[in-house]
Amino acid sequence: MTCLAVGIATRGRAAILAETIAELARQTRAPDEILVCHVGPEDVGDVPRHHPSLRFLPSSPGLPRQRNAILEATAADILLFLDDDFFPAPDYLAVLERVFALRPDCVVATGTVIADGAKGPGLTPEEARAILAADRPPEDPLAVQPHFNGYGCNMAVRMDVVRNTGIRVDERLPLYAWYEDIDFTRALGRHGAILRLAGARGVHLGVKQARSPGLRLGYSQVDQPDLSRAQGHLPLEPRHSVRRAPSRDQRRAVVLSRTARRPLRALAGQPSCLVRPRTRPGGAGAGARALRPRARGRARRSGRGPGRRGGRSTPSAPSPEAAAVAGTDRHRARRGCDRCGS
């Protein structure tokens, strides 16, 4: 018999975690194991007392680390990663198990998200349950189609492939770990099929609580897709994405990295005190005032700006690796950083 486990990485959302666990109790095919990876006891609240059969795994913070802890802890044949705010339809696990049995070449499966609160202000548990109750499943619940990647809020992996290949979620992805699901599932996709299941359906609430601050998320959104492309897990122009204008946080992250003359990866990979851009004395906004277009325009017209013939050359920025090493050495030399406390 196939052993099917559900793994949930959570941080700072004990109330919504309890709602998701309650939804899993409605599955027509009950999971053989539920693993919840958390950082502190406040992340799970009263859930251990109400659900003593669940396995709770303490971990250091970070979505890649927490998901890897779940991968290492389970002995299941199939592991379904769920976000702590994803409500699966009652027959989700039954469809998932059946598809993995019918398609031995399938290494990653992702369900159909019928409503995604991450694309808007978010959904309440009551709204999500109403959407699930009104949903009409497809005529063929076992219908599948090839898909580019697994969606992190609900993605299942065949564990014998994970164990044999040693593929894990990349813990080098800093901050919010943007695209960690694509990076992980595309690496597994080299060893089999990635399928989207029509009959495994659910609602992603997209709860905003405990998410990364906007600027740090901007760093992740700009830098981490490039890291995945460098490893060959993403094409140069992803077919699954639609070209969109950068967000305000993305634009701000790029501007601040250029101001400090440090690459984004060096900024994102350093301790918190080195991530913050340096400002001139005289207040938090003093450094930003140096970026006024009027000043930059005068420099260009006078021939002193970069790119003008006869102007002064601008020192080239260090490579990401050199900047990261130098930044770490400077931080360690402080022997107790008075900015970030590390």
N, C-alpha and C positions, 0 to 999 in steps of 0.2 A: 504494500500500500504506500502511496506517495505521502511523504511528510511535507506539509505546507505550513510555513511560518510567516508571521507578519512582524516586520520591524518598524519601529517608530522612533525617530530622533526628535527630541523635544527640548525646549529651553524657554522658561518663563511664561508658559501658557497652560497651567495646571487645569484651569476650568474647561478650556476647550478640549484638552486631552481627555478629560473624563467623558465629554460628550462623544468623542470619536470611539472610545472604548465601548460605550453603550451601543453605538451603531454596529460595531463588530459582533456584538452578542446576537444580532438579528440575522446573521448569515445562515443560509440554508446548509452550507457546508462549513462547519466551524473550523477555525484554524487549529492546528495541532499545537501551536506555540505562539505566544505574543511576547516580543521582546521590546522593552522601552528603554532607550538610552538617554540619560539625563546628566546634568552637571551637578546640581545640588538638590537637596530634598524639597526646596520650594518649587522646583520645576514639576513635581508630580503631586504635591499636596496630599490629599486623602486617598488618592487612587490606590496605593498599595494596601491600605486597610480594607477598601471595598472590593479589591480584586487581588487576593493573595496568590492566585495561581499564575499571575503574570511574572515574567522575569524582568527585573529592573537592573540595569547596567550603568553604574556611574562611570563618567568619562570626563576628560578635559574638554573644554569648550571648542566648538567648531564642527560644522555639519560633516565635513569629510571624516574627521576623527570619530565622531559618533556613529556614522554609518559603517565605518570600518570595524568598530567595536562589535557591532551587530553581526557583521559578516564573519568575524572570528568566533563569535560565541555560539552560533547556531549550527546544528547538525542536520538541518532540514535539506530536502531535495530541491524545494522551490522556496525562495524567499521573496516576499512582497514587501517592498518599501512603501509605506504610506506617510504622508505628512500628518502632523497631529491635528490638522483641520480639514482632512479629507473624509467625506462620508460615502462609503461604498454602498451600492444597491445590494439588497439581500442576496442575490444570486451571483455576486461578483466572484467570490472564491470558487464556487462550483464551476463557472464558465472558465476561469483561469486554469484550474486543474485539468479540465477536459481538453483544453487547447494544447497544453503542454504534453498531454498524453498522445494526442493525435499528430502533433508536429514535433518529432524528436529533434529536428534541426533548429528549433526555436531556442535561442539563448536569452532573449530579452522580450518581454511582453509589456505593453502599456495599455491601459484601458481607455475608454471614451469618456472624456470630461463633458458632461452635458451642460454644466454651468461653472464658470471660473470667476470667483470673486477677486482673484489676483489682478484681473484686468480692469477692476473698478474699485469702488469704495469697500468692497467686501460683503459677505453674506452672513446673516445670523443663522444659528442652528435651526430655528423655526423655518426660515426661508428655504434652507437647504432641504429639510425634510419635506416641505411642500413641493419642491421641484422634483424630488425623487418619487413622491407619490403620484405626480401627474405625468411622469415620464412613461413613454410607451417603448418597450424594447423592440429591436428589429425582428423581422420574421425568422431569420436564421441567427440565433444567438451565438453560434460558433463561427460566424463569418469573421475573417481576418484579412488584413492587407499589409503589405510591407510598409514599414515606417522608418523615418530617418533616425530616430532616437527614442529612448524612454523618457517620459515626463516625470520628473522627480517626485511629484506629489502622489503618483501611483505607478510604480514600475516594479516588475517581477523579474528575477534572474534565475537561471538554472545553476544551482550551486556546484555541481560537479565541474562545470566549465570554469567557474570562479576559482575553485580550489586547484584545478590542474594548471591553469595559466598564471595564478598568482596575481591577477588583476585586482586592483583595489581603487577606491576613490582617492584621487590625488590630493594628499594633504598639503602639498605645496601651494595650492590655491588659497590665497589669504582672504581675510575679511569675510565677506558674505559668501565666498565660494561660488560666484556666479558661473553658470554653465557646468557645474560639477556633474550634474546628471547626464548631460550630453557627452562630456568627456569620458565618463565611466562607461556608459552604454555603447558609445561608438567603439571604444576599445574592445568590448565584448563582442560587438557586431562583426569583428574580423573572424570569429570562430563559429558563426551561425547566423540565423535570421533574427531580425528585430520586427516584431509584429504589433499591429494595433488591433485590439479586440473590440468588435462591435457590441458584443453582449455583456462585457464587463464594464459597467457604467458607474458613474459616481459624480459627486459635486465637490468642488474645491472651494472652501469658504474664503480663502485669501485673507485670513485675519491679519491685521496690521500690527498687532501688539508684538513686542520683542523683536521687531525687524531691525536690520542694521540702519544706522543713521544715513541720511541721504548722500552726504559727501563720500563716505566710505563705500556705499553702494555704487556711486559713480565711478570710483577707482576700479572696482571689480568689474563693472560692465564694460569699461574701456579696455582694461589690460588683459583680463583672463581669457577672453576668446582668442587673443593672439597667442597666448601660451598653449592653448589646445591645438591651434593650427600648427604651431611649431612642432608639436609632437605627432602630427599627422592624424589627429582625431577629428579635425574639421577641415573641410575644403577652404580654399582662399575666399570664396564667396558662397556661404552656406545656402543650399537650395531651399532649406526649410524656413528661412527667415525672409522678412519683407524689409526692404530698405526704408528706414524711418529717420526722421530728424533726431539728433541726439537730445537727451533730456537735459534739463538745467543742471542736474548734478554731474552728468557726464561732461558738459562743457566746462563747469567749474573745476572739475578734477584735472582736465587737460590744461587749463589756464594756470592753475596753481603749480602743476609739475613743471611747466615751462618757466614760471617765475623763479622757482628754486633751482632751475637748470639741473633737475634730477629726473631720470626716467620714471614712468609710472610704476614699473615693477619694483624699482628700488624703494619708492615711496610706500607702496602697498605692502611690501614684505618686511618693513622695519617696525620696531616698537612704536608705540603710539606717539611718543614725543618727537620721533623723526618723521612721522607721517604728516604732522602739522606743518604747513609752510611757514618759513621764517618771515617775520615782519620787522620793519624798521622800528627803532625806539619811538615812542610817542603814541602808543595805542594800537589796538587790534587792527584798525583800518589804515594805519600808516603805510604798510607795505602795499596794500591794494591801490592806494592813491598813485603809486608809481606806475600803474598800468594805464593811466588815463590816455585815451587816444590822442589828445592834443600834444602831450609830451612825446609820444612815439612819432607822431607826424612831423614835429620839428626836427627830430633826429634824422628821419629819412630825407627831408628836404635839404638839410645841411650837409648831406653826404657822409654823416657819421654812423648812420644806421647799418645793420647787417645787410649784405647783398648789394651795396652800392659800390661802384668802382672808386677806388681811392679811399674808401672808408676803413675804419679800424675793424679788424677781424674779431669775431666773437670766439672765445675759446670753445672748442668742441666738447660736447657733453660726454661724460664717461660711459662706458658700456654698462648695461644693466647689471652684469655680474660684478664688475669693478665697483660700481656705486653701492651695491648691496653689501659687499665685503667691507668697504670703507665705512659705510654707515654703521654696520654692526660693531666694528672695531672701536669707533668713536663712542658708541653707546656703552660698550663694556668698560672702556677706560674710565668712565665716570665713577665706577665703584659704588653704584647706588644712584640711579638717575633721579634727580630732583624734579623731573617733569612727569615721568610716568610711573615712578615708584619701583621700577624693576632694576 
